[in-house]
Amino acid sequence: MPDRASTSSREEPRLATRRPAARRRRRFPRHVVAAMPLALAGTLALLVSGNALRPFERITTIDGKMASKSDYFKDPEVQRLLLKHGLRVDIHRLGSRGIATQSLAGMDVVFPSGQPAARLIMRGQQRSVRTARPFVTPLALGTFREYAETLAAEGVARPQRARGGDTLYYDLDMAGFLRLIERDKTWNGIGYREHSTHSNSGRVLVRTSSVCESNAAGTYLSILAFVKNGNRPPGTERKRGDGRGGDPVLDVAAKVKPLINLQGMAADEQADSYFSDEGESIAPVSLIYEHQFLAHQVDFQKRHRRADSRRVLLYPSPQALTEPQLISLNGRGDRLTELLESDPELRQRAIELGFRVRFSGEDSTSEQLNSYLREHGVQVPTPNPDQTKADAPDLDALERIINYVGTCPPVAGGPS
């Protein structure tokens, strides 16, 4: 990509001005004169809303490599709020692990979707970096009602209570669910046709994004490794012996590999497929984030005055909470991280997009999100009584598991 700084300034005037070609009195056609009050009213409205910019103020363009949480910065309202502060974000889309393992030259910020990639990035920096963790969101599995009811009848899913209507949320016992996958069970084989007018002889499996690129897939791998290792994260110690089966991390990776359906999609593309009209035919169960499902339900309620009761969410137990982290790489990036931490309108918009917003000095805060969902007629998910958290392996162990499961290509260059 050409270096923008070599061709134009990173800061651009907000409004260009032109001097009249001649100082002579000009007569405007009547229809132009008649339209002037309307144009003036529109300009005033833009000034009040923050969409029009004062003369000679400057916009700073911030270049950032971002993963699935780039959908926050793609939101038109977020873009409008940033423009009020003279900032515009130019997004270079890449998976979280791709961000962590490729060059960051020319970037002002990076926004990986989880902590493993964030730690890899910060480990490679030569300066003290400013960061912000503005919100969190649980990893979840998006599915369709007939499949959730099939899993509930099989005893591996439990519907959450709902007031007046069908539930949108189920709690999923991952150990029991993985047993179905290990035994090569098909959906018809576990009674799908008893809950649907359709047939599906495909295997019980989760469609994931690319483990070599995506934080969502890497986090899902952490859950699988935790469960298959007896609810313990795999260690990094190596057994001594004859060299056969001497690595406990790769022993766990070998158990996990058959459980994951390797794809090649980005995490946000995975969600787009799930929410499309063809979502059920593409994959019965898809790996997504909670905020994507909640934002969809709010939007569906606004448009149709009812819930999208066809789609439901499975919360895995043990659970995994992902923490996107905005990492500044220079002074321009510092402005964005400071704003994301301090601006109440940007925090409110994150809630409206389904995120659980963090406030200074507090852990993830759900009540603001729950209140917003109630106000918009969307069922509020309830915490699973089993609060077991899937502890991720340490960085080196997780990297080895990802490389083994995904047969990932060698890293071309570090995050310098």
C-alpha positions as CSV (number, residue, x, y, z in Angstrom):
1,M,0.0,0.0,0.0
2,P,1.5,3.4,-0.9
3,D,2.5,5.6,2.0
4,R,-0.2,8.2,2.4
5,A,2.1,10.6,4.2
6,S,4.3,10.8,1.1
7,T,1.5,12.1,-1.1
8,S,-0.7,14.1,1.3
9,S,-0.9,15.2,4.8
10,R,-2.5,12.9,7.4
11,E,-4.4,16.0,8.6
12,E,-6.8,17.5,6.1
13,P,-8.7,20.8,6.2
14,R,-12.3,20.2,7.0
15,L,-13.7,22.7,4.6
16,A,-12.1,24.0,1.4
17,T,-12.7,27.7,0.5
18,R,-12.7,29.3,-2.9
19,R,-12.2,32.9,-3.7
20,P,-14.7,34.5,-6.1
21,A,-13.2,34.8,-9.6
22,A,-14.4,38.4,-9.9
23,R,-15.8,41.0,-7.6
24,R,-18.9,41.7,-9.6
25,R,-22.4,41.6,-8.5
26,R,-24.1,38.3,-9.5
27,R,-27.7,37.7,-10.0
28,F,-29.0,34.3,-9.0
29,P,-32.0,32.6,-10.7
30,R,-35.2,32.8,-8.8
31,H,-35.3,29.0,-8.1
32,V,-31.8,29.3,-6.5
33,V,-32.9,32.2,-4.3
34,A,-36.0,30.3,-3.2
35,A,-33.9,27.3,-2.2
36,M,-31.5,29.4,-0.1
37,P,-33.5,29.3,3.2
38,L,-33.8,25.5,2.9
39,A,-30.1,25.1,2.3
40,L,-29.3,27.4,5.2
41,A,-31.6,25.4,7.5
42,G,-29.9,22.2,6.4
43,T,-26.5,23.7,7.1
44,L,-27.6,24.8,10.6
45,A,-29.0,21.3,11.3
46,L,-25.7,19.7,10.3
47,L,-23.7,22.1,12.5
48,V,-26.0,21.2,15.5
49,S,-25.7,17.5,14.9
50,G,-21.9,17.6,14.5
51,N,-21.9,16.3,10.9
52,A,-20.7,19.7,9.4
53,L,-17.3,20.9,10.4
54,R,-16.1,24.4,11.2
55,P,-13.9,26.1,8.6
56,F,-10.2,25.3,8.8
57,E,-10.5,22.7,11.5
58,R,-8.6,19.6,10.6
59,I,-9.5,15.9,10.4
60,T,-6.8,13.5,11.5
61,T,-7.0,10.2,9.7
62,I,-5.9,7.3,11.8
63,D,-4.8,4.1,10.1
64,G,-5.6,0.9,12.0
65,K,-5.4,-2.8,11.5
66,M,-8.5,-4.3,13.0
67,A,-10.2,-7.7,13.4
68,S,-13.9,-8.5,13.8
69,K,-14.4,-5.6,16.3
70,S,-13.8,-3.3,13.3
71,D,-17.6,-3.4,13.0
72,Y,-17.7,-0.9,15.9
73,F,-15.7,1.6,13.9
74,K,-17.6,0.9,10.8
75,D,-20.8,2.0,12.5
76,P,-22.1,5.3,11.0
77,E,-23.0,6.7,14.4
78,V,-19.5,5.9,15.8
79,Q,-18.0,7.6,12.7
80,R,-20.1,10.7,13.3
81,L,-19.1,10.9,16.9
82,L,-15.4,10.6,16.0
83,L,-15.7,13.4,13.4
84,K,-17.0,15.6,16.2
85,H,-13.5,15.2,17.7
86,G,-11.7,15.7,14.4
87,L,-10.9,12.0,13.9
88,R,-11.5,9.5,11.1
89,V,-10.5,5.9,11.2
90,D,-9.2,4.1,8.1
91,I,-9.7,0.4,8.7
92,H,-7.4,-2.3,7.3
93,R,-9.3,-5.5,7.9
94,L,-7.3,-8.5,9.2
95,G,-7.8,-11.4,11.6
96,S,-6.5,-10.9,15.2
97,R,-3.7,-13.4,14.8
98,G,-2.8,-12.0,11.4
99,I,-2.4,-8.5,13.0
100,A,-0.1,-10.0,15.7
101,T,2.2,-11.8,13.3
102,Q,2.5,-9.3,10.4
103,S,4.2,-6.0,10.0
104,L,2.5,-2.9,11.6
105,A,4.5,-0.4,9.6
106,G,2.4,2.7,8.7
107,M,-0.3,1.9,11.3
108,D,-1.4,4.2,14.1
109,V,-3.5,1.7,16.1
110,V,-4.3,-2.0,16.0
111,F,-7.5,-3.5,17.4
112,P,-7.2,-7.3,18.0
113,S,-10.4,-9.0,19.3
114,G,-8.8,-10.8,22.2
115,Q,-6.0,-10.8,24.7
116,P,-3.7,-13.5,23.2
117,A,-3.1,-11.4,20.0
118,A,-2.9,-8.2,22.1
119,R,-0.1,-9.7,24.2
120,L,1.8,-10.9,21.1
121,I,1.6,-7.3,19.7
122,M,2.7,-5.6,22.9
123,R,5.5,-8.0,23.3
124,G,7.0,-6.9,20.0
125,Q,6.8,-3.1,20.6
126,Q,9.8,-1.0,21.3
127,R,7.9,1.8,23.1
128,S,5.6,2.0,26.0
129,V,2.1,1.7,24.3
130,R,-1.2,3.3,25.4
131,T,-4.1,0.8,25.3
132,A,-7.8,0.8,25.9
133,R,-10.1,-2.2,26.7
134,P,-13.5,-0.4,26.3
135,F,-15.8,-3.4,26.3
136,V,-16.1,-7.2,26.5
137,T,-18.2,-9.8,24.8
138,P,-18.7,-13.5,25.4
139,L,-17.9,-16.1,22.7
140,A,-21.1,-18.0,21.7
141,L,-22.5,-20.3,19.2
142,G,-25.3,-19.1,16.9
143,T,-27.8,-21.7,15.8
144,F,-31.4,-22.2,14.9
145,R,-34.3,-23.3,17.1
146,E,-34.8,-26.8,15.8
147,Y,-31.1,-27.6,16.4
148,A,-31.1,-26.1,19.9
149,E,-34.2,-28.1,20.8
150,T,-32.5,-31.3,19.4
151,L,-29.5,-30.6,21.7
152,A,-31.8,-29.9,24.7
153,A,-33.6,-33.3,24.1
154,E,-30.2,-34.9,24.0
155,G,-29.4,-33.5,27.4
156,V,-26.5,-31.2,26.4
157,A,-28.4,-27.9,26.2
158,R,-30.7,-26.2,28.6
159,P,-33.1,-23.4,27.6
160,Q,-33.0,-20.2,29.6
161,R,-36.4,-19.0,31.0
162,A,-38.3,-16.4,29.0
163,R,-41.3,-14.3,29.9
164,G,-44.1,-14.7,27.4
165,G,-42.6,-16.5,24.3
166,D,-39.9,-18.8,23.2
167,T,-36.4,-18.3,24.7
168,L,-33.6,-16.9,22.6
169,Y,-30.9,-18.4,24.7
170,Y,-29.6,-21.8,25.7
171,D,-26.7,-23.0,28.0
172,L,-24.6,-25.6,26.3
173,D,-22.6,-28.3,28.2
174,M,-19.4,-28.4,26.1
175,A,-18.2,-31.7,27.5
176,G,-21.5,-33.4,26.4
177,F,-21.5,-31.5,23.1
178,L,-18.0,-32.6,22.3
179,R,-18.9,-36.3,22.9
180,L,-21.5,-36.0,20.1
181,I,-18.8,-34.6,17.8
182,E,-16.2,-37.3,18.8
183,R,-18.7,-40.1,18.1
184,D,-19.4,-38.7,14.6
185,K,-23.0,-38.3,15.4
186,T,-25.3,-36.8,12.8
187,W,-28.1,-34.4,13.4
188,N,-30.7,-37.0,12.2
189,G,-28.9,-39.6,14.4
190,I,-29.7,-37.5,17.6
191,G,-33.3,-36.9,16.7
192,Y,-33.3,-33.7,14.6
193,R,-36.3,-34.9,12.5
194,E,-38.4,-35.0,15.7
195,H,-38.1,-31.3,16.1
196,S,-38.1,-30.2,12.4
197,T,-40.0,-30.8,9.2
198,H,-36.5,-31.1,7.5
199,S,-33.8,-33.7,7.5
200,N,-30.1,-33.3,8.1
201,S,-27.7,-36.2,7.9
202,G,-24.7,-34.0,8.3
203,R,-22.3,-34.3,11.3
204,V,-22.8,-32.4,14.5
205,L,-20.1,-29.8,14.2
206,V,-19.4,-26.1,14.7
207,R,-18.5,-23.9,11.7
208,T,-15.5,-21.7,12.8
209,S,-13.5,-19.0,11.2
210,S,-9.8,-19.6,10.4
211,V,-7.8,-20.6,13.4
212,C,-4.7,-19.2,11.7
213,E,-6.2,-15.7,11.6
214,S,-9.2,-15.4,13.9
215,N,-9.4,-14.6,17.6
216,A,-12.8,-16.3,17.8
217,A,-11.4,-19.5,16.5
218,G,-8.4,-19.3,18.8
219,T,-10.6,-18.7,21.8
220,Y,-12.8,-21.7,20.8
221,L,-9.7,-23.8,20.6
222,S,-8.9,-22.7,24.1
223,I,-12.3,-23.9,25.3
224,L,-11.8,-27.3,23.6
225,A,-8.3,-27.7,24.9
226,F,-9.5,-26.8,28.5
227,V,-12.3,-29.4,28.4
228,K,-10.2,-32.1,26.8
229,N,-7.4,-31.5,29.4
230,G,-9.7,-32.2,32.3
231,N,-10.8,-28.6,32.8
232,R,-7.2,-27.4,33.0
233,P,-5.2,-25.3,30.5
234,P,-2.5,-27.3,28.8
235,G,0.9,-26.7,30.3
236,T,4.1,-25.9,28.4
237,E,6.4,-28.5,30.0
238,R,7.7,-31.2,27.8
239,K,8.0,-34.8,29.0
240,R,11.3,-36.5,28.6
241,G,11.5,-40.0,27.1
242,D,11.8,-41.6,23.7
243,G,10.4,-38.6,21.9
244,R,7.0,-40.2,21.1
245,G,4.0,-38.5,22.7
246,G,6.4,-36.4,24.7
247,D,4.7,-33.1,24.4
248,P,1.6,-32.6,26.5
249,V,0.6,-29.5,24.6
250,L,0.6,-31.3,21.3
251,D,-1.1,-34.3,22.9
252,V,-4.1,-32.1,23.7
253,A,-3.9,-30.4,20.3
254,A,-4.2,-33.9,18.7
255,K,-7.4,-34.5,20.6
256,V,-8.8,-31.1,19.7
257,K,-8.1,-31.1,15.9
258,P,-10.9,-33.6,14.9
259,L,-13.4,-31.4,16.9
260,I,-13.1,-28.3,14.8
261,N,-14.4,-27.6,11.3
262,L,-11.6,-25.7,9.6
263,Q,-12.9,-22.9,7.4
264,G,-11.1,-19.8,6.0
265,M,-13.5,-17.0,6.8
266,A,-13.0,-13.9,8.9
267,A,-15.0,-13.8,12.1
268,D,-17.3,-11.0,10.9
269,E,-17.9,-12.8,7.6
270,Q,-18.8,-15.9,9.7
271,A,-21.5,-13.8,11.4
272,D,-22.7,-12.3,8.1
273,S,-23.3,-15.9,6.8
274,Y,-25.2,-16.9,9.9
275,F,-27.5,-13.9,9.8
276,S,-28.1,-14.2,6.0
277,D,-31.3,-15.8,4.6
278,E,-29.3,-18.9,3.7
279,G,-27.7,-19.1,7.2
280,E,-29.3,-22.4,8.2
281,S,-28.2,-24.1,5.0
282,I,-24.7,-22.8,5.3
283,A,-24.1,-24.1,8.8
284,P,-26.5,-25.2,11.6
285,V,-24.1,-24.0,14.3
286,S,-21.7,-21.1,13.8
287,L,-19.1,-19.5,16.0
288,I,-20.0,-15.9,16.7
289,Y,-19.8,-13.2,19.5
290,E,-22.7,-12.4,21.8
291,H,-22.7,-8.7,20.7
292,Q,-23.4,-9.7,17.1
293,F,-26.5,-11.7,18.1
294,L,-27.8,-9.0,20.4
295,A,-27.4,-6.2,17.9
296,H,-29.2,-8.4,15.3
297,Q,-32.1,-8.9,17.7
298,V,-32.4,-5.2,18.5
299,D,-32.4,-4.3,14.8
300,F,-34.9,-7.1,14.0
301,Q,-37.2,-5.9,16.8
302,K,-37.1,-2.3,15.4
303,R,-37.9,-3.5,11.9
304,H,-40.5,-6.2,12.5
305,R,-41.8,-5.4,16.0
306,R,-41.0,-9.0,17.2
307,A,-38.0,-11.1,18.0
308,D,-36.1,-13.2,15.4
309,S,-37.2,-16.4,17.3
310,R,-35.8,-18.6,14.5
311,R,-32.3,-17.8,15.5
312,V,-31.0,-18.6,19.0
313,L,-27.8,-18.4,20.9
314,L,-25.9,-21.2,22.7
315,Y,-23.7,-20.1,25.6
316,P,-20.8,-22.6,26.1
317,S,-20.0,-23.9,29.6
318,P,-17.2,-23.5,30.4
319,Q,-17.4,-20.0,29.1
320,A,-14.9,-17.6,27.5
321,L,-15.1,-13.8,27.6
322,T,-13.2,-12.0,24.9
323,E,-11.6,-8.6,25.6
324,P,-10.8,-6.5,22.5
325,Q,-7.9,-4.2,23.1
326,L,-7.2,-1.0,21.1
327,I,-3.4,-0.5,21.1
328,S,-1.8,2.8,20.1
329,L,1.4,2.8,18.1
330,N,2.1,6.6,18.1
331,G,0.7,10.0,19.1
332,R,-2.2,9.8,16.6
333,G,-3.2,6.5,18.1
334,D,-3.0,7.9,21.6
335,R,-5.8,10.4,20.7
336,L,-8.1,7.6,19.7
337,T,-7.4,5.4,22.7
338,E,-7.9,8.3,25.1
339,L,-11.2,9.2,23.4
340,L,-12.5,5.7,23.5
341,E,-11.9,5.5,27.2
342,S,-13.3,8.9,28.1
343,D,-16.2,9.7,25.8
344,P,-19.6,8.8,27.2
345,E,-21.3,8.9,23.8
346,L,-18.9,6.4,22.4
347,R,-19.5,4.1,25.4
348,Q,-23.3,4.4,25.0
349,R,-23.1,3.5,21.3
350,A,-21.1,0.4,22.2
351,I,-24.0,-0.7,24.4
352,E,-26.4,-0.1,21.6
353,L,-24.3,-2.4,19.4
354,G,-24.6,-5.2,22.0
355,F,-21.3,-4.9,23.9
356,R,-20.8,-5.1,27.6
357,V,-19.1,-1.9,28.4
358,R,-16.2,-1.5,30.8
359,F,-16.2,1.5,33.0
360,S,-13.1,2.9,34.7
361,G,-12.1,0.8,37.8
362,E,-14.8,-1.8,37.1
363,D,-15.1,-5.2,35.5
364,S,-17.5,-5.9,32.6
365,T,-20.7,-4.1,33.3
366,S,-23.9,-5.8,32.0
367,E,-26.7,-3.9,33.7
368,Q,-26.5,-1.0,31.2
369,L,-26.7,-3.5,28.3
370,N,-29.6,-5.4,30.0
371,S,-31.5,-2.1,30.5
372,Y,-31.1,-1.2,26.8
373,L,-32.3,-4.7,25.7
374,R,-35.4,-4.4,27.9
375,E,-36.2,-0.9,26.5
376,H,-36.1,-2.3,23.0
377,G,-38.2,-5.4,23.8
378,V,-35.4,-8.0,23.5
379,Q,-35.1,-10.8,26.0
380,V,-32.2,-10.4,28.4
381,P,-29.8,-13.4,28.7
382,T,-29.3,-14.7,32.2
383,P,-25.9,-15.9,33.6
384,N,-25.3,-19.6,33.6
385,P,-25.2,-21.0,37.2
386,D,-22.0,-22.8,36.1
387,Q,-19.6,-19.9,36.1
388,T,-16.6,-22.1,35.1
389,K,-14.2,-20.1,32.9
390,A,-12.1,-21.8,30.3
391,D,-8.6,-20.6,31.2
392,A,-6.5,-20.1,28.0
393,P,-3.1,-21.7,27.7
394,D,-0.2,-19.4,28.0
395,L,0.9,-17.7,24.8
396,D,3.5,-20.1,23.7
397,A,1.2,-23.1,24.3
398,L,-1.7,-21.5,22.5
399,E,0.5,-20.7,19.5
400,R,1.6,-24.3,19.3
401,I,-2.0,-25.6,19.5
402,I,-3.1,-23.2,16.8
403,N,-0.2,-24.1,14.5
404,Y,-0.9,-27.8,15.0
405,V,-4.6,-27.7,14.5
406,G,-4.6,-25.2,11.6
407,T,-1.4,-26.3,9.9
408,C,-0.8,-22.5,9.7
409,P,1.8,-21.1,7.2
410,P,5.0,-19.8,8.6
411,V,4.9,-16.3,10.0
412,A,6.4,-14.0,7.3
413,G,7.4,-11.2,9.6
414,G,6.8,-10.1,13.2
415,P,4.6,-7.2,14.3
416,S,7.2,-4.5,13.9
